[in-house]
Structures are given as C-alpha cells and as structure tokens.
Amino acid sequence: MAKYICTICGCVYDTETGLENGLYAGVAFDDLPENFLCPICSEPKEYFEELSAYNSKEENK
C-alpha cells in the first residue's frame, strides 16, 4: 500500500490504515472523495504527493 504526504503541513495518508483516526482505512488515494481535505491544514488532496516521490525530491535539494 502507498503513503501520501501533504506538501503543506506534512500530514501522511496511508492507504492501508487511513488517517490517524482510522478514517478511510483501506481506501486508495485516488478513490478518496473529490472534496477530501487535509485534516490538519484543510488543503485539498491536490497538495498531497506520494511519499516516495516526495522523499526523492527532498533528497535532491
């Protein structure tokens, strides 16, 4: 399963476990509702990147 990170605040969405409260556990990131917002900073899901891609960009800075 994949993990996605909010590029604004660092909140991580894990497709296996969902959010910290278990909400959306087992839901693929692409299957989250269109109106999904980051639970920490309220940014839309367009601000999330797959964690592995985000880490690669950070390492190359």
Backbone atoms as SQL, in Angstrom:
CREATE TABLE atoms (id INTEGER PRIMARY KEY, chain TEXT, resi INTEGER, resn TEXT, atom TEXT, x REAL, y REAL, z REAL);
INSERT INTO atoms VALUES
  (1, 'A', 1, 'MET', 'N', 0.841, -1.193, 0.000),
  (2, 'A', 1, 'MET', 'CA', 0.000, 0.000, 0.000),
  (3, 'A', 1, 'MET', 'C', 0.883, 1.253, 0.000),
  (4, 'A', 2, 'ALA', 'N', 0.341, 2.334, -0.481),
  (5, 'A', 2, 'ALA', 'CA', 1.101, 3.571, -0.640),
  (6, 'A', 2, 'ALA', 'C', 0.801, 4.563, 0.480),
  (7, 'A', 3, 'LYS', 'N', 1.726, 5.506, 0.637),
  (8, 'A', 3, 'LYS', 'CA', 1.547, 6.603, 1.582),
  (9, 'A', 3, 'LYS', 'C', 1.677, 7.909, 0.815),
  (10, 'A', 4, 'TYR', 'N', 0.874, 8.878, 1.214),
  (11, 'A', 4, 'TYR', 'CA', 0.876, 10.196, 0.584),
  (12, 'A', 4, 'TYR', 'C', 1.082, 11.240, 1.664),
  (13, 'A', 5, 'ILE', 'N', 1.812, 12.324, 1.317),
  (14, 'A', 5, 'ILE', 'CA', 2.112, 13.368, 2.283),
  (15, 'A', 5, 'ILE', 'C', 1.565, 14.707, 1.798),
  (16, 'A', 6, 'CYS', 'N', 0.996, 15.458, 2.716),
  (17, 'A', 6, 'CYS', 'CA', 0.553, 16.817, 2.406),
  (18, 'A', 6, 'CYS', 'C', 1.808, 17.682, 2.319),
  (19, 'A', 7, 'THR', 'N', 2.011, 18.313, 1.189),
  (20, 'A', 7, 'THR', 'CA', 3.213, 19.110, 0.992),
  (21, 'A', 7, 'THR', 'C', 3.163, 20.435, 1.741),
  (22, 'A', 8, 'ILE', 'N', 2.036, 20.755, 2.333),
  (23, 'A', 8, 'ILE', 'CA', 1.909, 21.986, 3.109),
  (24, 'A', 8, 'ILE', 'C', 2.282, 21.744, 4.575),
  (25, 'A', 9, 'CYS', 'N', 1.706, 20.698, 5.185),
  (26, 'A', 9, 'CYS', 'CA', 1.892, 20.512, 6.633),
  (27, 'A', 9, 'CYS', 'C', 2.566, 19.205, 7.026),
  (28, 'A', 10, 'GLY', 'N', 2.723, 18.271, 6.084),
  (29, 'A', 10, 'GLY', 'CA', 3.396, 17.017, 6.401),
  (30, 'A', 10, 'GLY', 'C', 2.498, 15.897, 6.887),
  (31, 'A', 11, 'CYS', 'N', 1.204, 16.100, 6.893),
  (32, 'A', 11, 'CYS', 'CA', 0.263, 15.044, 7.283),
  (33, 'A', 11, 'CYS', 'C', 0.410, 13.873, 6.310),
  (34, 'A', 12, 'VAL', 'N', 0.452, 12.653, 6.841),
  (35, 'A', 12, 'VAL', 'CA', 0.622, 11.472, 5.995),
  (36, 'A', 12, 'VAL', 'C', -0.680, 10.681, 5.938),
  (37, 'A', 13, 'TYR', 'N', -1.091, 10.348, 4.710),
  (38, 'A', 13, 'TYR', 'CA', -2.237, 9.474, 4.486),
  (39, 'A', 13, 'TYR', 'C', -1.706, 8.126, 4.030),
  (40, 'A', 14, 'ASP', 'N', -1.992, 7.091, 4.795),
  (41, 'A', 14, 'ASP', 'CA', -1.570, 5.718, 4.487),
  (42, 'A', 14, 'ASP', 'C', -2.793, 4.990, 3.946),
  (43, 'A', 15, 'THR', 'N', -2.692, 4.458, 2.728),
  (44, 'A', 15, 'THR', 'CA', -3.861, 3.817, 2.127),
  (45, 'A', 15, 'THR', 'C', -4.284, 2.559, 2.880),
  (46, 'A', 16, 'GLU', 'N', -3.387, 1.981, 3.652),
  (47, 'A', 16, 'GLU', 'CA', -3.729, 0.783, 4.420),
  (48, 'A', 16, 'GLU', 'C', -4.456, 1.130, 5.721),
  (49, 'A', 17, 'THR', 'N', -3.944, 2.115, 6.435),
  (50, 'A', 17, 'THR', 'CA', -4.509, 2.444, 7.752),
  (51, 'A', 17, 'THR', 'C', -5.371, 3.692, 7.758),
  (52, 'A', 18, 'GLY', 'N', -5.362, 4.454, 6.669),
  (53, 'A', 18, 'GLY', 'CA', -6.142, 5.687, 6.603),
  (54, 'A', 18, 'GLY', 'C', -5.484, 6.802, 7.397),
  (55, 'A', 19, 'LEU', 'N', -6.304, 7.696, 7.900),
  (56, 'A', 19, 'LEU', 'CA', -5.807, 8.800, 8.711),
  (57, 'A', 19, 'LEU', 'C', -5.595, 8.319, 10.142),
  (58, 'A', 20, 'GLU', 'N', -5.049, 9.169, 10.993),
  (59, 'A', 20, 'GLU', 'CA', -4.746, 8.786, 12.374),
  (60, 'A', 20, 'GLU', 'C', -5.946, 8.182, 13.102),
  (61, 'A', 21, 'ASN', 'N', -7.141, 8.655, 12.785),
  (62, 'A', 21, 'ASN', 'CA', -8.347, 8.159, 13.456),
  (63, 'A', 21, 'ASN', 'C', -8.956, 6.942, 12.757),
  (64, 'A', 22, 'GLY', 'N', -8.261, 6.415, 11.729),
  (65, 'A', 22, 'GLY', 'CA', -8.748, 5.239, 11.012),
  (66, 'A', 22, 'GLY', 'C', -9.707, 5.552, 9.879),
  (67, 'A', 23, 'LEU', 'N', -10.063, 6.809, 9.730),
  (68, 'A', 23, 'LEU', 'CA', -10.970, 7.206, 8.657),
  (69, 'A', 23, 'LEU', 'C', -10.330, 6.910, 7.304),
  (70, 'A', 24, 'TYR', 'N', -11.075, 6.332, 6.403),
  (71, 'A', 24, 'TYR', 'CA', -10.661, 5.969, 5.047),
  (72, 'A', 24, 'TYR', 'C', -9.644, 4.825, 5.014),
  (73, 'A', 25, 'ALA', 'N', -9.573, 4.016, 6.045),
  (74, 'A', 25, 'ALA', 'CA', -8.658, 2.864, 6.053),
  (75, 'A', 25, 'ALA', 'C', -8.998, 1.940, 4.881),
  (76, 'A', 26, 'GLY', 'N', -7.971, 1.524, 4.148),
  (77, 'A', 26, 'GLY', 'CA', -8.158, 0.626, 3.014),
  (78, 'A', 26, 'GLY', 'C', -8.631, 1.301, 1.739),
  (79, 'A', 27, 'VAL', 'N', -8.697, 2.622, 1.725),
  (80, 'A', 27, 'VAL', 'CA', -9.175, 3.353, 0.548),
  (81, 'A', 27, 'VAL', 'C', -7.977, 3.890, -0.232),
  (82, 'A', 28, 'ALA', 'N', -7.903, 3.542, -1.514),
  (83, 'A', 28, 'ALA', 'CA', -6.834, 4.063, -2.367),
  (84, 'A', 28, 'ALA', 'C', -6.943, 5.582, -2.437),
  (85, 'A', 29, 'PHE', 'N', -5.804, 6.251, -2.530),
  (86, 'A', 29, 'PHE', 'CA', -5.804, 7.718, -2.540),
  (87, 'A', 29, 'PHE', 'C', -6.685, 8.264, -3.656),
  (88, 'A', 30, 'ASP', 'N', -6.604, 7.681, -4.834),
  (89, 'A', 30, 'ASP', 'CA', -7.415, 8.146, -5.973),
  (90, 'A', 30, 'ASP', 'C', -8.909, 7.954, -5.744),
  (91, 'A', 31, 'ASP', 'N', -9.273, 7.079, -4.812),
  (92, 'A', 31, 'ASP', 'CA', -10.685, 6.829, -4.521),
  (93, 'A', 31, 'ASP', 'C', -11.236, 7.692, -3.393),
  (94, 'A', 32, 'LEU', 'N', -10.386, 8.548, -2.799),
  (95, 'A', 32, 'LEU', 'CA', -10.886, 9.469, -1.775),
  (96, 'A', 32, 'LEU', 'C', -11.870, 10.432, -2.423),
  (97, 'A', 33, 'PRO', 'N', -12.835, 10.934, -1.665),
  (98, 'A', 33, 'PRO', 'CA', -13.802, 11.873, -2.243),
  (99, 'A', 33, 'PRO', 'C', -13.104, 13.096, -2.839),
  (100, 'A', 34, 'GLU', 'N', -13.683, 13.673, -3.879),
  (101, 'A', 34, 'GLU', 'CA', -13.106, 14.855, -4.521),
  (102, 'A', 34, 'GLU', 'C', -12.984, 16.024, -3.543),
  (103, 'A', 35, 'ASN', 'N', -13.851, 16.057, -2.538),
  (104, 'A', 35, 'ASN', 'CA', -13.828, 17.158, -1.576),
  (105, 'A', 35, 'ASN', 'C', -12.975, 16.844, -0.341),
  (106, 'A', 36, 'PHE', 'N', -12.143, 15.805, -0.424),
  (107, 'A', 36, 'PHE', 'CA', -11.255, 15.446, 0.676),
  (108, 'A', 36, 'PHE', 'C', -10.333, 16.616, 0.999),
  (109, 'A', 37, 'LEU', 'N', -10.203, 16.929, 2.286),
  (110, 'A', 37, 'LEU', 'CA', -9.305, 17.978, 2.754),
  (111, 'A', 37, 'LEU', 'C', -8.344, 17.401, 3.777),
  (112, 'A', 38, 'CYS', 'N', -7.146, 17.918, 3.804),
  (113, 'A', 38, 'CYS', 'CA', -6.172, 17.514, 4.807),
  (114, 'A', 38, 'CYS', 'C', -6.773, 17.798, 6.188),
  (115, 'A', 39, 'PRO', 'N', -6.735, 16.826, 7.095),
  (116, 'A', 39, 'PRO', 'CA', -7.338, 17.037, 8.409),
  (117, 'A', 39, 'PRO', 'C', -6.563, 18.018, 9.284),
  (118, 'A', 40, 'ILE', 'N', -5.348, 18.359, 8.898),
  (119, 'A', 40, 'ILE', 'CA', -4.547, 19.288, 9.699),
  (120, 'A', 40, 'ILE', 'C', -4.626, 20.719, 9.160),
  (121, 'A', 41, 'CYS', 'N', -4.380, 20.884, 7.859),
  (122, 'A', 41, 'CYS', 'CA', -4.305, 22.249, 7.314),
  (123, 'A', 41, 'CYS', 'C', -5.454, 22.603, 6.373),
  (124, 'A', 42, 'SER', 'N', -6.339, 21.648, 6.107),
  (125, 'A', 42, 'SER', 'CA', -7.545, 21.859, 5.280),
  (126, 'A', 42, 'SER', 'C', -7.266, 22.136, 3.810),
  (127, 'A', 43, 'GLU', 'N', -6.088, 21.774, 3.335),
  (128, 'A', 43, 'GLU', 'CA', -5.811, 21.918, 1.907),
  (129, 'A', 43, 'GLU', 'C', -6.412, 20.727, 1.159),
  (130, 'A', 44, 'PRO', 'N', -6.792, 20.913, -0.110),
  (131, 'A', 44, 'PRO', 'CA', -7.380, 19.813, -0.885),
  (132, 'A', 44, 'PRO', 'C', -6.341, 18.753, -1.235),
  (133, 'A', 45, 'LYS', 'N', -6.823, 17.614, -1.704),
  (134, 'A', 45, 'LYS', 'CA', -5.933, 16.483, -1.954),
  (135, 'A', 45, 'LYS', 'C', -4.927, 16.738, -3.076),
  (136, 'A', 46, 'GLU', 'N', -5.104, 17.797, -3.846),
  (137, 'A', 46, 'GLU', 'CA', -4.124, 18.147, -4.877),
  (138, 'A', 46, 'GLU', 'C', -2.768, 18.486, -4.268),
  (139, 'A', 47, 'TYR', 'N', -2.740, 18.808, -2.973),
  (140, 'A', 47, 'TYR', 'CA', -1.486, 19.162, -2.301),
  (141, 'A', 47, 'TYR', 'C', -0.774, 17.943, -1.719),
  (142, 'A', 48, 'PHE', 'N', -1.311, 16.760, -1.933),
  (143, 'A', 48, 'PHE', 'CA', -0.674, 15.531, -1.470),
  (144, 'A', 48, 'PHE', 'C', 0.153, 14.931, -2.599),
  (145, 'A', 49, 'GLU', 'N', 1.307, 14.380, -2.249),
  (146, 'A', 49, 'GLU', 'CA', 2.157, 13.661, -3.194),
  (147, 'A', 49, 'GLU', 'C', 2.471, 12.302, -2.605),
  (148, 'A', 50, 'GLU', 'N', 2.727, 11.338, -3.482),
  (149, 'A', 50, 'GLU', 'CA', 3.137, 10.033, -2.984),
  (150, 'A', 50, 'GLU', 'C', 4.433, 10.212, -2.202),
  (151, 'A', 51, 'LEU', 'N', 4.501, 9.622, -1.029),
  (152, 'A', 51, 'LEU', 'CA', 5.610, 9.848, -0.107),
  (153, 'A', 51, 'LEU', 'C', 6.959, 9.509, -0.716),
  (154, 'A', 52, 'SER', 'N', 7.061, 8.417, -1.475),
  (155, 'A', 52, 'SER', 'CA', 8.348, 8.043, -2.069),
  (156, 'A', 52, 'SER', 'C', 8.827, 9.110, -3.049),
  (157, 'A', 53, 'ALA', 'N', 7.935, 9.679, -3.845),
  (158, 'A', 53, 'ALA', 'CA', 8.299, 10.733, -4.796),
  (159, 'A', 53, 'ALA', 'C', 8.695, 12.004, -4.052),
  (160, 'A', 54, 'TYR', 'N', 7.976, 12.310, -2.983),
  (161, 'A', 54, 'TYR', 'CA', 8.274, 13.498, -2.176),
  (162, 'A', 54, 'TYR', 'C', 9.655, 13.365, -1.537),
  (163, 'A', 55, 'ASN', 'N', 9.962, 12.194, -0.975),
  (164, 'A', 55, 'ASN', 'CA', 11.263, 11.969, -0.347),
  (165, 'A', 55, 'ASN', 'C', 12.393, 12.099, -1.358),
  (166, 'A', 56, 'SER', 'N', 12.183, 11.608, -2.564),
  (167, 'A', 56, 'SER', 'CA', 13.206, 11.700, -3.601),
  (168, 'A', 56, 'SER', 'C', 13.491, 13.157, -3.949),
  (169, 'A', 57, 'LYS', 'N', 12.447, 13.977, -4.045),
  (170, 'A', 57, 'LYS', 'CA', 12.643, 15.389, -4.337),
  (171, 'A', 57, 'LYS', 'C', 13.385, 16.081, -3.210),
  (172, 'A', 58, 'GLU', 'N', 13.054, 15.750, -1.967),
  (173, 'A', 58, 'GLU', 'CA', 13.710, 16.363, -0.807),
  (174, 'A', 58, 'GLU', 'C', 15.184, 15.989, -0.755),
  (175, 'A', 59, 'GLU', 'N', 15.527, 14.755, -1.102),
  (176, 'A', 59, 'GLU', 'CA', 16.914, 14.312, -1.080),
  (177, 'A', 59, 'GLU', 'C', 17.756, 15.016, -2.139),
  (178, 'A', 60, 'ASN', 'N', 17.130, 15.431, -3.212),
  (179, 'A', 60, 'ASN', 'CA', 17.858, 16.067, -4.309),
  (180, 'A', 60, 'ASN', 'C', 17.990, 17.576, -4.152),
  (181, 'A', 61, 'LYS', 'N', 17.517, 18.134, -3.070),
  (182, 'A', 61, 'LYS', 'CA', 17.630, 19.582, -2.842),
  (183, 'A', 61, 'LYS', 'C', 19.036, 19.951, -2.452);
